[in-house]
Every structure is written in structure tokens, then in C-alpha cells.
Amino acid sequence: MTQLQLTCRSLEELDEIAHRIITFAQGWLIWTFEGPLGAGKTTLIQYLAAQMGVEDRVQSPTFRW
């Protein structure tokens, strides 16, 4: 399995991180993101979705009760 590991030190880096993920995973249909609660996974996914043209609200499935 191919993996990409990136480090993001600030919110200002998220656009570039999202771009690198999209470029790396181009053509893959399923992506997984792992990290502890509060690590910023949903925030990252919001940046990814924005770059992919998603206009819907993106929120964490953990807190959709």
C-alpha cells in the first residue's frame, strides 16, 4: 500500500497540503485519514473538498448526531 505522510505546522499550509494530497492520490477512489480526536482531520478534509469544487458543508461524521 502506498502512503503519503505530510506535516502541517499552520493553517496557512493547508492549501498546499491539500494540493499535494490531491496530486498524490489522483485516480484513487478511496482515501483514509487517521489521527486522534481533535487532530484536524475534518479541517483538512474541508480544504480538500474546497479544492475539488465541493460547495456543500463539510463536517465531521463523528459529531453528526
PDB file with one MODEL, atoms N, CA, C and O in Angstrom:
MODEL        1
ATOM      1  N   MET A   1       0.833  -1.171   0.000  1.00  0.00           N
ATOM      2  CA  MET A   1       0.000   0.000   0.000  1.00  0.00           C
ATOM      3  C   MET A   1       0.887   1.247   0.000  1.00  0.00           C
ATOM      4  O   MET A   1       1.845   1.329   0.769  1.00  0.00           O
ATOM      5  N   THR A   2       0.575   2.196  -0.844  1.00  0.00           N
ATOM      6  CA  THR A   2       1.325   3.430  -0.934  1.00  0.00           C
ATOM      7  C   THR A   2       0.774   4.437   0.074  1.00  0.00           C
ATOM      8  O   THR A   2      -0.439   4.575   0.233  1.00  0.00           O
ATOM      9  N   GLN A   3       1.667   5.125   0.739  1.00  0.00           N
ATOM     10  CA  GLN A   3       1.253   6.105   1.745  1.00  0.00           C
ATOM     11  C   GLN A   3       1.937   7.432   1.486  1.00  0.00           C
ATOM     12  O   GLN A   3       3.019   7.490   0.901  1.00  0.00           O
ATOM     13  N   LEU A   4       1.298   8.482   1.925  1.00  0.00           N
ATOM     14  CA  LEU A   4       1.863   9.822   1.884  1.00  0.00           C
ATOM     15  C   LEU A   4       1.786  10.375   3.289  1.00  0.00           C
ATOM     16  O   LEU A   4       0.716  10.390   3.898  1.00  0.00           O
ATOM     17  N   GLN A   5       2.900  10.824   3.802  1.00  0.00           N
ATOM     18  CA  GLN A   5       2.905  11.407   5.141  1.00  0.00           C
ATOM     19  C   GLN A   5       3.416  12.837   5.037  1.00  0.00           C
ATOM     20  O   GLN A   5       4.523  13.083   4.557  1.00  0.00           O
ATOM     21  N   LEU A   6       2.596  13.771   5.490  1.00  0.00           N
ATOM     22  CA  LEU A   6       2.935  15.188   5.436  1.00  0.00           C
ATOM     23  C   LEU A   6       2.806  15.792   6.825  1.00  0.00           C
ATOM     24  O   LEU A   6       2.039  15.303   7.655  1.00  0.00           O
ATOM     25  N   THR A   7       3.551  16.845   7.072  1.00  0.00           N
ATOM     26  CA  THR A   7       3.451  17.566   8.331  1.00  0.00           C
ATOM     27  C   THR A   7       2.981  18.981   8.039  1.00  0.00           C
ATOM     28  O   THR A   7       3.530  19.665   7.175  1.00  0.00           O
ATOM     29  N   CYS A   8       1.972  19.407   8.759  1.00  0.00           N
ATOM     30  CA  CYS A   8       1.419  20.751   8.602  1.00  0.00           C
ATOM     31  C   CYS A   8       1.588  21.478   9.924  1.00  0.00           C
ATOM     32  O   CYS A   8       1.111  21.016  10.961  1.00  0.00           O
ATOM     33  N   ARG A   9       2.255  22.597   9.887  1.00  0.00           N
ATOM     34  CA  ARG A   9       2.532  23.329  11.118  1.00  0.00           C
ATOM     35  C   ARG A   9       1.613  24.531  11.341  1.00  0.00           C
ATOM     36  O   ARG A   9       1.619  25.123  12.420  1.00  0.00           O
ATOM     37  N   SER A  10       0.816  24.896  10.316  1.00  0.00           N
ATOM     38  CA  SER A  10      -0.091  26.031  10.478  1.00  0.00           C
ATOM     39  C   SER A  10      -1.229  25.939   9.473  1.00  0.00           C
ATOM     40  O   SER A  10      -1.122  25.233   8.470  1.00  0.00           O
ATOM     41  N   LEU A  11      -2.315  26.648   9.740  1.00  0.00           N
ATOM     42  CA  LEU A  11      -3.456  26.654   8.830  1.00  0.00           C
ATOM     43  C   LEU A  11      -3.070  27.220   7.468  1.00  0.00           C
ATOM     44  O   LEU A  11      -3.662  26.848   6.455  1.00  0.00           O
ATOM     45  N   GLU A  12      -2.095  28.106   7.432  1.00  0.00           N
ATOM     46  CA  GLU A  12      -1.665  28.703   6.171  1.00  0.00           C
ATOM     47  C   GLU A  12      -1.076  27.665   5.216  1.00  0.00           C
ATOM     48  O   GLU A  12      -1.046  27.896   4.008  1.00  0.00           O
ATOM     49  N   GLU A  13      -0.619  26.550   5.721  1.00  0.00           N
ATOM     50  CA  GLU A  13      -0.037  25.492   4.893  1.00  0.00           C
ATOM     51  C   GLU A  13      -1.085  24.536   4.328  1.00  0.00           C
ATOM     52  O   GLU A  13      -0.762  23.721   3.464  1.00  0.00           O
ATOM     53  N   LEU A  14      -2.327  24.617   4.795  1.00  0.00           N
ATOM     54  CA  LEU A  14      -3.325  23.615   4.417  1.00  0.00           C
ATOM     55  C   LEU A  14      -3.684  23.613   2.935  1.00  0.00           C
ATOM     56  O   LEU A  14      -3.970  22.550   2.383  1.00  0.00           O
ATOM     57  N   ASP A  15      -3.679  24.763   2.279  1.00  0.00           N
ATOM     58  CA  ASP A  15      -3.959  24.772   0.840  1.00  0.00           C
ATOM     59  C   ASP A  15      -2.910  23.951   0.089  1.00  0.00           C
ATOM     60  O   ASP A  15      -3.254  23.148  -0.777  1.00  0.00           O
ATOM     61  N   GLU A  16      -1.647  24.148   0.415  1.00  0.00           N
ATOM     62  CA  GLU A  16      -0.573  23.400  -0.249  1.00  0.00           C
ATOM     63  C   GLU A  16      -0.631  21.916   0.108  1.00  0.00           C
ATOM     64  O   GLU A  16      -0.432  21.063  -0.757  1.00  0.00           O
ATOM     65  N   ILE A  17      -0.900  21.609   1.357  1.00  0.00           N
ATOM     66  CA  ILE A  17      -1.026  20.214   1.784  1.00  0.00           C
ATOM     67  C   ILE A  17      -2.161  19.540   1.021  1.00  0.00           C
ATOM     68  O   ILE A  17      -2.000  18.427   0.520  1.00  0.00           O
ATOM     69  N   ALA A  18      -3.306  20.211   0.932  1.00  0.00           N
ATOM     70  CA  ALA A  18      -4.456  19.656   0.210  1.00  0.00           C
ATOM     71  C   ALA A  18      -4.090  19.417  -1.251  1.00  0.00           C
ATOM     72  O   ALA A  18      -4.431  18.377  -1.814  1.00  0.00           O
ATOM     73  N   HIS A  19      -3.407  20.363  -1.859  1.00  0.00           N
ATOM     74  CA  HIS A  19      -2.980  20.203  -3.251  1.00  0.00           C
ATOM     75  C   HIS A  19      -2.062  18.990  -3.418  1.00  0.00           C
ATOM     76  O   HIS A  19      -2.212  18.221  -4.367  1.00  0.00           O
ATOM     77  N   ARG A  20      -1.131  18.824  -2.512  1.00  0.00           N
ATOM     78  CA  ARG A  20      -0.198  17.688  -2.594  1.00  0.00           C
ATOM     79  C   ARG A  20      -0.924  16.354  -2.439  1.00  0.00           C
ATOM     80  O   ARG A  20      -0.591  15.380  -3.114  1.00  0.00           O
ATOM     81  N   ILE A  21      -1.914  16.312  -1.548  1.00  0.00           N
ATOM     82  CA  ILE A  21      -2.688  15.078  -1.372  1.00  0.00           C
ATOM     83  C   ILE A  21      -3.476  14.761  -2.634  1.00  0.00           C
ATOM     84  O   ILE A  21      -3.480  13.619  -3.095  1.00  0.00           O
ATOM     85  N   ILE A  22      -4.140  15.759  -3.193  1.00  0.00           N
ATOM     86  CA  ILE A  22      -4.933  15.546  -4.404  1.00  0.00           C
ATOM     87  C   ILE A  22      -4.043  15.076  -5.553  1.00  0.00           C
ATOM     88  O   ILE A  22      -4.412  14.164  -6.292  1.00  0.00           O
ATOM     89  N   THR A  23      -2.894  15.684  -5.701  1.00  0.00           N
ATOM     90  CA  THR A  23      -1.953  15.286  -6.756  1.00  0.00           C
ATOM     91  C   THR A  23      -1.456  13.864  -6.535  1.00  0.00           C
ATOM     92  O   THR A  23      -1.397  13.069  -7.473  1.00  0.00           O
ATOM     93  N   PHE A  24      -1.104  13.549  -5.313  1.00  0.00           N
ATOM     94  CA  PHE A  24      -0.587  12.220  -4.979  1.00  0.00           C
ATOM     95  C   PHE A  24      -1.626  11.127  -5.223  1.00  0.00           C
ATOM     96  O   PHE A  24      -1.302  10.066  -5.756  1.00  0.00           O
ATOM     97  N   ALA A  25      -2.863  11.385  -4.837  1.00  0.00           N
ATOM     98  CA  ALA A  25      -3.906  10.354  -4.850  1.00  0.00           C
ATOM     99  C   ALA A  25      -4.799  10.422  -6.093  1.00  0.00           C
ATOM    100  O   ALA A  25      -5.878   9.829  -6.119  1.00  0.00           O
ATOM    101  N   GLN A  26      -4.359  11.129  -7.095  1.00  0.00           N
ATOM    102  CA  GLN A  26      -5.161  11.276  -8.302  1.00  0.00           C
ATOM    103  C   GLN A  26      -5.537   9.908  -8.877  1.00  0.00           C
ATOM    104  O   GLN A  26      -4.679   9.060  -9.122  1.00  0.00           O
ATOM    105  N   GLY A  27      -6.834   9.721  -9.082  1.00  0.00           N
ATOM    106  CA  GLY A  27      -7.321   8.472  -9.645  1.00  0.00           C
ATOM    107  C   GLY A  27      -7.763   7.453  -8.608  1.00  0.00           C
ATOM    108  O   GLY A  27      -8.465   6.501  -8.948  1.00  0.00           O
ATOM    109  N   TRP A  28      -7.374   7.625  -7.361  1.00  0.00           N
ATOM    110  CA  TRP A  28      -7.809   6.705  -6.320  1.00  0.00           C
ATOM    111  C   TRP A  28      -9.210   7.092  -5.877  1.00  0.00           C
ATOM    112  O   TRP A  28      -9.519   8.276  -5.750  1.00  0.00           O
ATOM    113  N   LEU A  29     -10.048   6.107  -5.644  1.00  0.00           N
ATOM    114  CA  LEU A  29     -11.429   6.377  -5.270  1.00  0.00           C
ATOM    115  C   LEU A  29     -11.659   6.419  -3.767  1.00  0.00           C
ATOM    116  O   LEU A  29     -12.615   7.042  -3.303  1.00  0.00           O
ATOM    117  N   ILE A  30     -10.802   5.769  -3.009  1.00  0.00           N
ATOM    118  CA  ILE A  30     -10.967   5.708  -1.548  1.00  0.00           C
ATOM    119  C   ILE A  30      -9.697   6.211  -0.885  1.00  0.00           C
ATOM    120  O   ILE A  30      -8.595   5.754  -1.187  1.00  0.00           O
ATOM    121  N   TRP A  31      -9.871   7.144   0.008  1.00  0.00           N
ATOM    122  CA  TRP A  31      -8.754   7.679   0.792  1.00  0.00           C
ATOM    123  C   TRP A  31      -9.083   7.464   2.268  1.00  0.00           C
ATOM    124  O   TRP A  31     -10.252   7.511   2.649  1.00  0.00           O
ATOM    125  N   THR A  32      -8.084   7.233   3.090  1.00  0.00           N
ATOM    126  CA  THR A  32      -8.303   7.147   4.536  1.00  0.00           C
ATOM    127  C   THR A  32      -7.415   8.165   5.244  1.00  0.00           C
ATOM    128  O   THR A  32      -6.290   8.434   4.822  1.00  0.00           O
ATOM    129  N   PHE A  33      -7.932   8.710   6.304  1.00  0.00           N
ATOM    130  CA  PHE A  33      -7.194   9.668   7.122  1.00  0.00           C
ATOM    131  C   PHE A  33      -7.268   9.174   8.557  1.00  0.00           C
ATOM    132  O   PHE A  33      -8.347   8.878   9.069  1.00  0.00           O
ATOM    133  N   GLU A  34      -6.128   9.089   9.189  1.00  0.00           N
ATOM    134  CA  GLU A  34      -6.070   8.601  10.562  1.00  0.00           C
ATOM    135  C   GLU A  34      -5.441   9.655  11.455  1.00  0.00           C
ATOM    136  O   GLU A  34      -4.516  10.359  11.051  1.00  0.00           O
ATOM    137  N   GLY A  35      -5.946   9.753  12.657  1.00  0.00           N
ATOM    138  CA  GLY A  35      -5.377  10.668  13.633  1.00  0.00           C
ATOM    139  C   GLY A  35      -6.265  10.726  14.844  1.00  0.00           C
ATOM    140  O   GLY A  35      -7.438  10.356  14.777  1.00  0.00           O
ATOM    141  N   PRO A  36      -5.726  11.185  15.950  1.00  0.00           N
ATOM    142  CA  PRO A  36      -6.520  11.269  17.177  1.00  0.00           C
ATOM    143  C   PRO A  36      -7.612  12.322  17.061  1.00  0.00           C
ATOM    144  O   PRO A  36      -7.561  13.199  16.199  1.00  0.00           O
ATOM    145  N   LEU A  37      -8.590  12.221  17.934  1.00  0.00           N
ATOM    146  CA  LEU A  37      -9.668  13.192  18.014  1.00  0.00           C
ATOM    147  C   LEU A  37      -9.068  14.581  18.203  1.00  0.00           C
ATOM    148  O   LEU A  37      -8.218  14.785  19.070  1.00  0.00           O
ATOM    149  N   GLY A  38      -9.509  15.523  17.395  1.00  0.00           N
ATOM    150  CA  GLY A  38      -9.014  16.891  17.517  1.00  0.00           C
ATOM    151  C   GLY A  38      -7.732  17.169  16.755  1.00  0.00           C
ATOM    152  O   GLY A  38      -7.148  18.242  16.907  1.00  0.00           O
ATOM    153  N   ALA A  39      -7.284  16.228  15.939  1.00  0.00           N
ATOM    154  CA  ALA A  39      -6.022  16.398  15.213  1.00  0.00           C
ATOM    155  C   ALA A  39      -6.149  17.329  14.013  1.00  0.00           C
ATOM    156  O   ALA A  39      -5.142  17.835  13.518  1.00  0.00           O
ATOM    157  N   GLY A  40      -7.376  17.565  13.536  1.00  0.00           N
ATOM    158  CA  GLY A  40      -7.570  18.447  12.395  1.00  0.00           C
ATOM    159  C   GLY A  40      -7.974  17.744  11.115  1.00  0.00           C
ATOM    160  O   GLY A  40      -7.884  18.326  10.034  1.00  0.00           O
ATOM    161  N   LYS A  41      -8.419  16.498  11.221  1.00  0.00           N
ATOM    162  CA  LYS A  41      -8.812  15.743  10.026  1.00  0.00           C
ATOM    163  C   LYS A  41      -9.957  16.418   9.279  1.00  0.00           C
ATOM    164  O   LYS A  41      -9.910  16.538   8.055  1.00  0.00           O
ATOM    165  N   THR A  42     -10.977  16.857   9.996  1.00  0.00           N
ATOM    166  CA  THR A  42     -12.123  17.497   9.351  1.00  0.00           C
ATOM    167  C   THR A  42     -11.699  18.807   8.684  1.00  0.00           C
ATOM    168  O   THR A  42     -12.144  19.106   7.576  1.00  0.00           O
ATOM    169  N   THR A  43     -10.862  19.570   9.331  1.00  0.00           N
ATOM    170  CA  THR A  43     -10.374  20.821   8.744  1.00  0.00           C
ATOM    171  C   THR A  43      -9.625  20.531   7.448  1.00  0.00           C
ATOM    172  O   THR A  43      -9.827  21.218   6.447  1.00  0.00           O
ATOM    173  N   LEU A  44      -8.774  19.532   7.461  1.00  0.00           N
ATOM    174  CA  LEU A  44      -8.051  19.140   6.248  1.00  0.00           C
ATOM    175  C   LEU A  44      -9.024  18.723   5.157  1.00  0.00           C
ATOM    176  O   LEU A  44      -8.869  19.127   4.005  1.00  0.00           O
ATOM    177  N   ILE A  45     -10.015  17.930   5.499  1.00  0.00           N
ATOM    178  CA  ILE A  45     -10.998  17.467   4.510  1.00  0.00           C
ATOM    179  C   ILE A  45     -11.771  18.655   3.943  1.00  0.00           C
ATOM    180  O   ILE A  45     -12.127  18.646   2.765  1.00  0.00           O
ATOM    181  N   GLN A  46     -12.036  19.671   4.752  1.00  0.00           N
ATOM    182  CA  GLN A  46     -12.706  20.875   4.250  1.00  0.00           C
ATOM    183  C   GLN A  46     -11.856  21.562   3.184  1.00  0.00           C
ATOM    184  O   GLN A  46     -12.389  22.015   2.172  1.00  0.00           O
ATOM    185  N   TYR A  47     -10.556  21.646   3.394  1.00  0.00           N
ATOM    186  CA  TYR A  47      -9.652  22.231   2.397  1.00  0.00           C
ATOM    187  C   TYR A  47      -9.598  21.368   1.135  1.00  0.00           C
ATOM    188  O   TYR A  47      -9.604  21.890   0.020  1.00  0.00           O
ATOM    189  N   LEU A  48      -9.544  20.050   1.315  1.00  0.00           N
ATOM    190  CA  LEU A  48      -9.548  19.148   0.162  1.00  0.00           C
ATOM    191  C   LEU A  48     -10.829  19.313  -0.648  1.00  0.00           C
ATOM    192  O   LEU A  48     -10.789  19.420  -1.874  1.00  0.00           O
ATOM    193  N   ALA A  49     -11.953  19.333   0.040  1.00  0.00           N
ATOM    194  CA  ALA A  49     -13.240  19.459  -0.639  1.00  0.00           C
ATOM    195  C   ALA A  49     -13.329  20.781  -1.394  1.00  0.00           C
ATOM    196  O   ALA A  49     -13.825  20.817  -2.520  1.00  0.00           O
ATOM    197  N   ALA A  50     -12.859  21.855  -0.795  1.00  0.00           N
ATOM    198  CA  ALA A  50     -12.895  23.164  -1.454  1.00  0.00           C
ATOM    199  C   ALA A  50     -12.073  23.141  -2.739  1.00  0.00           C
ATOM    200  O   ALA A  50     -12.509  23.664  -3.764  1.00  0.00           O
ATOM    201  N   GLN A  51     -10.898  22.544  -2.691  1.00  0.00           N
ATOM    202  CA  GLN A  51     -10.054  22.472  -3.887  1.00  0.00           C
ATOM    203  C   GLN A  51     -10.658  21.581  -4.962  1.00  0.00           C
ATOM    204  O   GLN A  51     -10.352  21.735  -6.145  1.00  0.00           O
ATOM    205  N   MET A  52     -11.512  20.655  -4.557  1.00  0.00           N
ATOM    206  CA  MET A  52     -12.152  19.759  -5.518  1.00  0.00           C
ATOM    207  C   MET A  52     -13.499  20.308  -6.002  1.00  0.00           C
ATOM    208  O   MET A  52     -14.212  19.644  -6.755  1.00  0.00           O
ATOM    209  N   GLY A  53     -13.840  21.521  -5.565  1.00  0.00           N
ATOM    210  CA  GLY A  53     -15.053  22.163  -6.038  1.00  0.00           C
ATOM    211  C   GLY A  53     -16.324  21.815  -5.287  1.00  0.00           C
ATOM    212  O   GLY A  53     -17.419  22.127  -5.755  1.00  0.00           O
ATOM    213  N   VAL A  54     -16.203  21.180  -4.142  1.00  0.00           N
ATOM    214  CA  VAL A  54     -17.378  20.832  -3.336  1.00  0.00           C
ATOM    215  C   VAL A  54     -17.948  22.110  -2.729  1.00  0.00           C
ATOM    216  O   VAL A  54     -17.223  22.885  -2.105  1.00  0.00           O
ATOM    217  N   GLU A  55     -19.240  22.326  -2.912  1.00  0.00           N
ATOM    218  CA  GLU A  55     -19.887  23.513  -2.375  1.00  0.00           C
ATOM    219  C   GLU A  55     -20.710  23.209  -1.128  1.00  0.00           C
ATOM    220  O   GLU A  55     -21.099  24.129  -0.409  1.00  0.00           O
ATOM    221  N   ASP A  56     -20.979  21.937  -0.861  1.00  0.00           N
ATOM    222  CA  ASP A  56     -21.747  21.554   0.328  1.00  0.00           C
ATOM    223  C   ASP A  56     -20.925  21.782   1.589  1.00  0.00           C
ATOM    224  O   ASP A  56     -19.699  21.884   1.543  1.00  0.00           O
ATOM    225  N   ARG A  57     -21.625  21.861   2.712  1.00  0.00           N
ATOM    226  CA  ARG A  57     -20.962  21.978   4.013  1.00  0.00           C
ATOM    227  C   ARG A  57     -20.279  20.657   4.346  1.00  0.00           C
ATOM    228  O   ARG A  57     -20.884  19.594   4.205  1.00  0.00           O
ATOM    229  N   VAL A  58     -19.046  20.714   4.778  1.00  0.00           N
ATOM    230  CA  VAL A  58     -18.295  19.527   5.156  1.00  0.00           C
ATOM    231  C   VAL A  58     -18.114  19.568   6.663  1.00  0.00           C
ATOM    232  O   VAL A  58     -17.558  20.519   7.210  1.00  0.00           O
ATOM    233  N   GLN A  59     -18.597  18.510   7.333  1.00  0.00           N
ATOM    234  CA  GLN A  59     -18.442  18.457   8.783  1.00  0.00           C
ATOM    235  C   GLN A  59     -18.054  17.048   9.212  1.00  0.00           C
ATOM    236  O   GLN A  59     -18.154  16.099   8.433  1.00  0.00           O
ATOM    237  N   SER A  60     -17.628  16.928  10.413  1.00  0.00           N
ATOM    238  CA  SER A  60     -17.162  15.659  10.944  1.00  0.00           C
ATOM    239  C   SER A  60     -18.296  14.662  11.108  1.00  0.00           C
ATOM    240  O   SER A  60     -19.327  14.997  11.691  1.00  0.00           O
ATOM    241  N   PRO A  61     -18.130  13.440  10.606  1.00  0.00           N
ATOM    242  CA  PRO A  61     -19.162  12.428  10.830  1.00  0.00           C
ATOM    243  C   PRO A  61     -19.244  12.002  12.296  1.00  0.00           C
ATOM    244  O   PRO A  61     -20.262  11.458  12.725  1.00  0.00           O
ATOM    245  N   THR A  62     -18.193  12.243  13.059  1.00  0.00           N
ATOM    246  CA  THR A  62     -18.180  11.884  14.474  1.00  0.00           C
ATOM    247  C   THR A  62     -19.222  12.675  15.255  1.00  0.00           C
ATOM    248  O   THR A  62     -19.799  12.169  16.218  1.00  0.00           O
ATOM    249  N   PHE A  63     -19.460  13.906  14.841  1.00  0.00           N
ATOM    250  CA  PHE A  63     -20.332  14.799  15.596  1.00  0.00           C
ATOM    251  C   PHE A  63     -21.652  15.070  14.886  1.00  0.00           C
ATOM    252  O   PHE A  63     -22.238  16.136  15.076  1.00  0.00           O
ATOM    253  N   ARG A  64     -22.129  14.145  14.083  1.00  0.00           N
ATOM    254  CA  ARG A  64     -23.368  14.336  13.327  1.00  0.00           C
ATOM    255  C   ARG A  64     -24.557  13.663  14.002  1.00  0.00           C
ATOM    256  O   ARG A  64     -25.410  13.106  13.311  1.00  0.00           O
ATOM    257  N   TRP A  65     -24.637  13.696  15.266  1.00  0.00           N
ATOM    258  CA  TRP A  65     -25.725  13.018  15.987  1.00  0.00           C
ATOM    259  C   TRP A  65     -26.960  13.803  15.854  1.00  0.00           C
ATOM    260  O   TRP A  65     -28.000  13.412  16.385  1.00  0.00           O
TER     261      TRP A  65
ENDMDL
END
